[in-house]
């Protein structure tokens, strides 16, 4: 069990680091590429969406790494975030928008398969699905 726990912790830290890296990218080196993923039907400024989602990614990443007391809640929030941005991935596929090296329909379709895996990663690494231990009521 100690090995599984160590793997979960490592997975949580890696996901947190990846989210922080991606969040920084929203503000800097990948800002334009992320704008390409904002669905055209979304009635918000694409740059605002990119900056806001980048801030959320950084916050979630920091939470995954440093706030272990609320790791299960952060796991659920992270999974919900991945679900919330999934329409952007679908839009990128449907509109055949090139970004992040996804320049074929096949590559964009494969990318769609990874979003549910990210959701599962967040839930597994934070033990969000595990049973909660309750103290007996007196």
Residue frames as a rotation matrix with the C-alpha (Angstrom) as fourth column:
UNK 1
0.559 0.829 0.000 0.00
0.829 -0.559 0.000 0.00
0.000 0.000 -1.000 0.00
UNK 2
0.291 -0.522 -0.802 2.89
0.255 -0.765 0.591 2.35
-0.922 -0.376 -0.090 0.64
UNK 3
-0.737 -0.563 0.374 3.94
0.475 -0.039 0.879 2.03
-0.481 0.825 0.296 -3.00
UNK 4
-0.087 0.800 0.594 0.44
0.942 -0.128 0.309 2.93
0.323 0.587 -0.743 -4.21
UNK 5
0.712 0.337 -0.616 0.38
0.591 -0.762 0.267 5.91
-0.379 -0.554 -0.742 -1.87
UNK 6
-0.175 -0.871 -0.459 3.78
0.218 -0.489 0.845 7.07
-0.960 0.047 0.276 -3.14
UNK 7
-0.717 -0.026 0.697 2.63
0.694 0.073 0.716 6.69
-0.069 0.997 -0.035 -6.75
UNK 8
0.364 0.920 0.144 -0.54
0.911 -0.384 0.148 8.70
0.192 0.077 -0.978 -5.99
UNK 9
0.530 -0.239 -0.814 1.48
0.351 -0.812 0.466 11.47
-0.772 -0.532 -0.347 -4.36
UNK 10
-0.590 -0.807 0.020 3.88
0.294 -0.192 0.937 11.56
-0.752 0.559 0.350 -7.29
UNK 11
-0.435 0.518 0.736 0.98
0.881 0.077 0.467 11.61
0.186 0.852 -0.490 -9.75
UNK 12
0.640 0.689 -0.340 -0.63
0.755 -0.646 0.112 14.47
-0.143 -0.329 -0.934 -7.82
UNK 13
0.189 -0.663 -0.724 2.60
0.164 -0.706 0.689 16.49
-0.968 -0.249 -0.024 -7.80
UNK 14
-0.755 -0.473 0.454 3.19
0.483 0.067 0.873 15.84
-0.444 0.878 0.178 -11.51
UNK 15
0.000 0.841 0.541 -0.34
0.960 -0.152 0.236 16.91
0.281 0.519 -0.807 -12.40
UNK 16
0.689 0.213 -0.693 0.06
0.524 -0.807 0.274 20.00
-0.500 -0.552 -0.667 -10.23
UNK 17
-0.267 -0.883 -0.387 3.35
0.161 -0.437 0.885 20.89
-0.950 0.173 0.259 -11.93
UNK 18
-0.672 0.074 0.737 1.82
0.737 0.162 0.656 20.32
-0.071 0.984 -0.163 -15.37
UNK 19
0.425 0.899 0.107 -1.10
0.897 -0.434 0.087 22.60
0.124 0.059 -0.991 -14.53
UNK 20
0.475 -0.335 -0.814 1.23
0.260 -0.830 0.493 25.34
-0.841 -0.446 -0.307 -13.26
UNK 21
-0.635 -0.760 0.137 3.34
0.304 -0.082 0.949 25.05
-0.710 0.644 0.283 -16.42
UNK 22
-0.391 0.578 0.716 0.26
0.895 0.058 0.443 25.17
0.215 0.814 -0.540 -18.66
UNK 23
0.617 0.657 -0.433 -1.16
0.757 -0.647 0.095 28.08
-0.217 -0.387 -0.896 -16.65
UNK 24
-0.002 -0.713 -0.701 2.05
0.131 -0.695 0.707 30.06
-0.991 -0.091 0.095 -17.10
UNK 25
-0.771 -0.270 0.577 1.82
0.553 0.166 0.817 29.26
-0.316 0.949 0.021 -20.80
UNK 26
0.229 0.937 0.264 -1.61
0.973 -0.225 -0.047 30.90
0.015 0.267 -0.963 -20.89
UNK 27
0.780 0.045 -0.624 0.04
0.248 -0.938 0.242 34.17
-0.575 -0.343 -0.743 -19.88
UNK 28
0.077 -0.898 -0.433 3.23
-0.468 -0.416 0.780 33.86
-0.880 0.143 -0.452 -21.93
UNK 29
-0.705 -0.684 -0.189 4.60
-0.462 0.241 0.853 31.50
-0.538 0.689 -0.486 -24.57
UNK 30
-0.863 0.410 0.294 1.33
0.504 0.733 0.456 29.74
-0.029 0.542 -0.840 -25.57
UNK 31
-0.540 0.687 -0.487 -1.16
-0.013 -0.585 -0.811 32.56
-0.842 -0.432 0.324 -25.18
UNK 32
-0.354 0.387 -0.851 -2.07
-0.911 -0.349 0.220 32.76
-0.212 0.853 0.476 -28.88
UNK 33
-0.797 0.017 -0.603 -2.25
-0.245 0.905 0.349 28.98
0.552 0.426 -0.717 -29.27
UNK 34
-0.812 0.535 -0.234 -4.64
0.490 0.405 -0.772 28.71
-0.318 -0.741 -0.591 -26.32
UNK 35
-0.445 0.670 -0.594 -6.86
-0.505 -0.735 -0.452 31.39
-0.740 0.099 0.666 -27.88
UNK 36
-0.622 0.169 -0.765 -7.32
-0.708 0.296 0.641 29.05
0.335 0.940 -0.065 -30.85
UNK 37
-0.850 0.281 -0.446 -9.03
0.363 0.925 -0.108 26.58
0.382 -0.254 -0.888 -28.52
UNK 38
-0.704 0.659 -0.265 -11.68
-0.088 -0.450 -0.889 29.03
-0.705 -0.602 0.375 -27.32
UNK 39
-0.352 0.627 0.694 -14.90
0.872 0.489 0.001 28.03
-0.339 0.606 -0.720 -29.09
UNK 40
-0.908 -0.025 0.418 -16.18
0.255 -0.825 0.505 30.72
0.332 0.565 0.756 -31.49
UNK 41
-0.002 0.997 0.072 -19.67
0.353 -0.067 0.933 30.43
0.936 0.027 -0.352 -30.00
UNK 42
-0.026 -0.056 -0.998 -18.47
1.000 -0.011 -0.026 31.42
-0.009 -0.998 0.057 -26.53
UNK 43
0.613 0.391 0.687 -19.66
0.514 -0.857 0.029 35.03
0.600 0.336 -0.726 -25.96
UNK 44
0.811 -0.443 -0.382 -16.46
0.175 -0.439 0.881 36.10
-0.557 -0.782 -0.279 -24.19
UNK 45
0.622 -0.692 -0.365 -13.22
-0.775 -0.482 -0.408 37.67
0.106 0.537 -0.837 -25.33
UNK 46
0.800 -0.317 -0.509 -10.87
0.163 0.931 -0.326 34.75
0.577 0.178 0.797 -26.17
UNK 47
-0.242 -0.946 0.215 -7.93
-0.026 -0.216 -0.976 36.48
0.970 -0.241 0.028 -24.50
UNK 48
-0.104 0.297 0.949 -9.93
-0.952 -0.307 -0.008 36.89
0.289 -0.904 0.315 -21.28
UNK 49
0.880 0.472 -0.054 -10.89
-0.449 0.864 0.229 33.20
0.155 -0.177 0.972 -21.37
UNK 50
0.431 -0.806 -0.406 -7.24
0.285 0.548 -0.786 32.21
0.856 0.223 0.465 -21.86
UNK 51
-0.464 -0.636 0.617 -6.03
-0.359 -0.502 -0.787 34.42
0.810 -0.586 0.004 -19.02
UNK 52
0.170 0.617 0.768 -8.82
-0.976 -0.003 0.218 33.34
0.137 -0.787 0.602 -16.65
UNK 53
0.946 0.183 -0.266 -8.33
-0.174 0.983 0.057 29.65
0.272 -0.008 0.962 -17.37
UNK 54
0.086 -0.986 -0.145 -4.58
0.157 0.157 -0.975 30.10
0.984 0.061 0.168 -16.95
UNK 55
-0.387 -0.167 0.907 -5.12
-0.765 -0.491 -0.417 31.62
0.515 -0.855 0.062 -13.52
UNK 56
0.632 0.676 0.379 -7.41
-0.775 0.554 0.304 28.72
-0.005 -0.485 0.874 -12.59
UNK 57
0.742 -0.408 -0.532 -4.81
0.112 0.858 -0.501 26.20
0.661 0.312 0.682 -13.79
UNK 58
-0.333 -0.900 0.282 -2.09
-0.161 -0.240 -0.957 27.82
0.929 -0.364 -0.065 -11.70
UNK 59
-0.146 0.357 0.922 -4.36
-0.970 -0.235 -0.062 27.88
0.194 -0.904 0.381 -8.64
UNK 60
0.869 0.494 -0.041 -5.35
-0.483 0.863 0.150 24.23
0.109 -0.111 0.988 -9.09
UNK 61
0.422 -0.797 -0.432 -1.74
0.156 0.533 -0.832 23.22
0.893 0.283 0.349 -9.64
UNK 62
-0.498 -0.584 0.642 -0.62
-0.495 -0.416 -0.763 25.00
0.712 -0.697 -0.082 -6.49
UNK 63
0.233 0.695 0.681 -3.51
-0.972 0.148 0.183 23.44
0.026 -0.704 0.710 -4.60
UNK 64
0.872 0.086 -0.481 -2.60
-0.179 0.972 -0.151 19.94
0.455 0.218 0.863 -5.77
UNK 65
0.042 -0.969 -0.245 0.98
0.236 0.248 -0.939 20.39
0.971 -0.019 0.239 -4.63
UNK 66
-0.754 -0.556 0.349 0.67
-0.073 -0.457 -0.887 22.42
0.653 -0.694 0.304 -1.44
UNK 67
-0.352 0.711 0.609 -2.83
-0.930 -0.339 -0.141 21.98
0.106 -0.616 0.781 0.02
UNK 68
-0.808 -0.058 -0.587 -2.98
-0.136 0.987 0.089 18.31
0.574 0.152 -0.805 0.94
UNK 69
-0.852 0.517 0.086 -5.64
-0.049 0.084 -0.995 18.88
-0.522 -0.852 -0.047 3.61
UNK 70
0.145 0.945 -0.295 -8.22
-0.442 -0.205 -0.873 19.56
-0.885 0.257 0.388 0.88
UNK 71
-0.782 -0.597 -0.179 -6.73
-0.410 0.277 0.869 17.30
-0.469 0.753 -0.461 -1.79
UNK 72
-0.580 0.621 0.527 -10.01
0.687 0.721 -0.093 15.43
-0.437 0.308 -0.845 -2.42
UNK 73
0.465 0.763 -0.449 -11.95
0.400 -0.633 -0.662 18.64
-0.790 0.128 -0.600 -2.97
UNK 74
0.000 -0.557 -0.830 -9.17
-0.644 -0.635 0.426 19.99
-0.765 0.535 -0.359 -5.17
UNK 75
-0.857 -0.275 0.437 -9.25
0.075 0.772 0.632 16.71
-0.510 0.574 -0.641 -7.09
UNK 76
-0.029 0.937 0.348 -12.96
0.851 0.205 -0.483 17.16
-0.524 0.282 -0.804 -7.79
UNK 77
0.552 0.188 -0.812 -12.41
-0.073 -0.960 -0.272 20.81
-0.831 0.209 -0.516 -8.76
UNK 78
-0.465 -0.806 -0.365 -9.59
-0.531 -0.076 0.844 19.82
-0.708 0.587 -0.393 -11.09
UNK 79
-0.728 0.279 0.626 -11.71
0.546 0.788 0.284 17.14
-0.414 0.549 -0.726 -12.74
UNK 80
0.377 0.914 -0.150 -14.56
0.672 -0.381 -0.635 19.66
-0.637 0.138 -0.758 -13.10
UNK 81
0.198 -0.402 -0.894 -12.15
-0.443 -0.850 0.285 22.14
-0.875 0.339 -0.346 -14.67
UNK 82
-0.838 -0.531 0.129 -11.02
-0.160 0.464 0.871 19.53
-0.522 0.709 -0.474 -17.20
UNK 83
-0.303 0.828 0.472 -14.68
0.868 0.444 -0.223 18.87
-0.394 0.342 -0.853 -17.98
UNK 84
0.483 0.531 -0.696 -15.40
0.301 -0.847 -0.437 22.60
-0.822 0.002 -0.569 -18.33
UNK 85
-0.058 -0.578 -0.814 -12.65
-0.650 -0.598 0.470 23.13
-0.758 0.556 -0.341 -20.89
UNK 86
-0.453 -0.086 0.887 -13.53
0.351 0.898 0.267 19.99
-0.819 0.432 -0.377 -22.87
UNK 87
0.663 0.726 0.180 -15.85
0.467 -0.215 -0.857 21.96
-0.584 0.653 -0.482 -25.24
UNK 88
0.494 -0.576 -0.651 -12.75
-0.671 -0.729 0.135 23.88
-0.552 0.370 -0.747 -26.34
UNK 89
-0.596 -0.709 0.376 -11.08
-0.345 0.649 0.678 20.62
-0.725 0.275 -0.632 -27.37
UNK 90
-0.063 0.678 0.733 -14.24
0.672 0.571 -0.471 19.50
-0.737 0.463 -0.492 -29.16
UNK 91
0.812 0.357 -0.462 -14.47
-0.010 -0.783 -0.622 22.87
-0.584 0.509 -0.632 -30.92
UNK 92
-0.050 -0.917 -0.396 -10.84
-0.734 -0.235 0.637 22.59
-0.678 0.322 -0.661 -32.00
UNK 93
-0.665 -0.135 0.735 -11.66
0.224 0.902 0.369 19.23
-0.713 0.410 -0.569 -33.58
UNK 94
0.225 0.892 0.393 -14.92
0.732 0.111 -0.672 20.35
-0.643 0.439 -0.628 -35.23
UNK 95
0.879 0.091 -0.469 -13.49
-0.143 -0.886 -0.441 23.60
-0.456 0.454 -0.765 -36.60
UNK 96
0.687 -0.676 0.268 -10.23
0.711 0.546 -0.445 21.88
0.155 0.495 0.855 -37.63
UNK 97
0.879 -0.365 0.307 -8.21
-0.402 -0.914 0.062 24.52
0.258 -0.178 -0.950 -35.80
UNK 98
0.354 -0.851 -0.388 -4.47
0.501 0.523 -0.689 23.92
0.789 0.050 0.612 -35.72
UNK 99
0.475 -0.319 0.820 -2.77
-0.731 -0.662 0.165 24.55
0.491 -0.678 -0.547 -32.37
UNK 100
0.285 -0.462 0.840 -0.15
-0.800 0.368 0.473 22.81
-0.528 -0.807 -0.264 -30.24
UNK 101
-0.745 -0.648 -0.159 0.96
-0.612 0.569 0.549 20.64
-0.266 0.506 -0.821 -33.16
UNK 102
-0.334 0.724 0.603 -2.54
0.351 0.689 -0.634 19.25
-0.875 0.000 -0.484 -33.56
UNK 103
-0.444 0.044 -0.895 -2.74
-0.658 -0.694 0.292 19.88
-0.608 0.719 0.337 -37.29
UNK 104
-0.803 0.307 -0.511 -4.70
-0.252 0.602 0.758 16.82
0.540 0.737 -0.406 -38.45
UNK 105
0.215 0.956 0.201 -8.16
-0.769 0.038 0.638 15.53
0.602 -0.292 0.743 -37.61
UNK 106
0.431 -0.117 -0.895 -6.55
0.294 0.956 0.017 12.34
0.853 -0.270 0.446 -36.34
UNK 107
-0.648 -0.744 -0.164 -4.29
0.446 -0.196 -0.873 14.22
0.618 -0.639 0.459 -33.92
UNK 108
-0.625 0.482 0.614 -7.19
-0.658 -0.749 -0.082 16.36
0.420 -0.456 0.785 -32.70
UNK 109
0.456 0.815 -0.358 -9.37
-0.493 0.566 0.660 13.25
0.741 -0.125 0.660 -32.23
UNK 110
0.043 -0.534 -0.845 -6.65
0.584 0.700 -0.412 11.51
0.811 -0.475 0.341 -30.22
UNK 111
-0.849 -0.358 0.388 -6.37
-0.030 -0.701 -0.712 14.65
0.528 -0.616 0.585 -28.07
UNK 112
-0.018 0.937 0.350 -10.08
-0.758 -0.241 0.606 14.34
0.652 -0.254 0.715 -27.25
UNK 113
0.499 0.197 -0.844 -9.42
0.169 0.933 0.318 10.93
0.850 -0.301 0.432 -25.70
UNK 114
-0.474 -0.816 -0.330 -6.93
0.527 0.037 -0.849 12.40
0.706 -0.576 0.412 -23.24
UNK 115
-0.423 0.336 0.842 -9.38
-0.554 -0.831 0.053 14.78
0.717 -0.444 0.537 -21.54
UNK 116
0.723 0.690 -0.017 -11.27
-0.416 0.455 0.787 12.01
0.551 -0.562 0.616 -19.72
UNK 117
0.360 -0.679 -0.640 -7.92
0.663 0.669 -0.337 10.51
0.657 -0.303 0.690 -18.73
UNK 118
-0.632 -0.558 0.538 -6.89
0.067 -0.731 -0.679 13.82
0.772 -0.393 0.500 -17.18
UNK 119
0.132 0.776 0.617 -10.14
-0.763 -0.317 0.563 13.85
0.632 -0.545 0.551 -15.22
UNK 120
0.853 0.167 -0.495 -9.52
0.082 0.893 0.442 10.33
0.516 -0.418 0.748 -13.97
UNK 121
-0.128 -0.979 -0.160 -5.90
0.579 0.057 -0.813 11.21
0.805 -0.197 0.559 -13.13
UNK 122
-0.491 -0.023 0.871 -7.05
-0.451 -0.849 -0.276 14.12
0.745 -0.529 0.406 -10.96
UNK 123
0.514 0.791 0.332 -9.60
-0.731 0.201 0.652 11.98
0.449 -0.578 0.681 -9.13
UNK 124
0.748 -0.272 -0.605 -7.27
0.340 0.941 -0.003 9.01
0.570 -0.204 0.796 -8.64
UNK 125
-0.228 -0.971 0.076 -4.20
0.453 -0.175 -0.874 10.99
0.862 -0.165 0.480 -7.59
UNK 126
-0.567 0.071 0.821 -6.16
-0.573 -0.750 -0.330 12.89
0.592 -0.657 0.466 -4.94
UNK 127
-0.927 0.264 -0.268 -8.12
0.361 0.825 -0.434 9.86
0.107 -0.499 -0.860 -3.72
UNK 128
-0.731 0.682 0.038 -11.29
-0.683 -0.729 -0.044 11.79
-0.003 -0.058 0.998 -4.45
UNK 129
0.017 0.766 -0.643 -13.16
-0.607 0.519 0.602 8.53
0.795 0.380 0.474 -5.06
UNK 130
-0.707 -0.350 -0.615 -11.99
0.178 0.753 -0.633 6.78
0.685 -0.557 -0.470 -1.94
UNK 131
0.335 0.861 -0.383 -14.40
0.603 0.116 0.789 6.17
0.724 -0.496 -0.480 0.90
UNK 132
-0.120 -0.287 0.950 -14.43
-0.486 -0.817 -0.309 8.82
0.865 -0.499 -0.042 3.58
UNK 133
-0.515 -0.104 -0.851 -13.75
0.606 0.658 -0.447 7.59
0.606 -0.746 -0.276 7.10
UNK 134
0.145 0.650 0.746 -16.41
-0.321 -0.683 0.656 8.77
0.936 -0.335 0.110 9.53
UNK 135
-0.906 -0.349 0.242 -16.06
-0.307 0.143 -0.941 8.87
0.293 -0.926 -0.237 13.25
UNK 136
-0.455 0.782 -0.427 -18.80
0.743 0.597 0.302 7.00
0.491 -0.180 -0.852 15.10
UNK 137
-0.208 0.485 0.850 -21.56
-0.311 -0.856 0.412 9.28
0.927 -0.179 0.329 16.33
UNK 138
-0.827 -0.126 -0.548 -21.92
0.459 0.412 -0.787 9.35
0.325 -0.902 -0.283 20.08
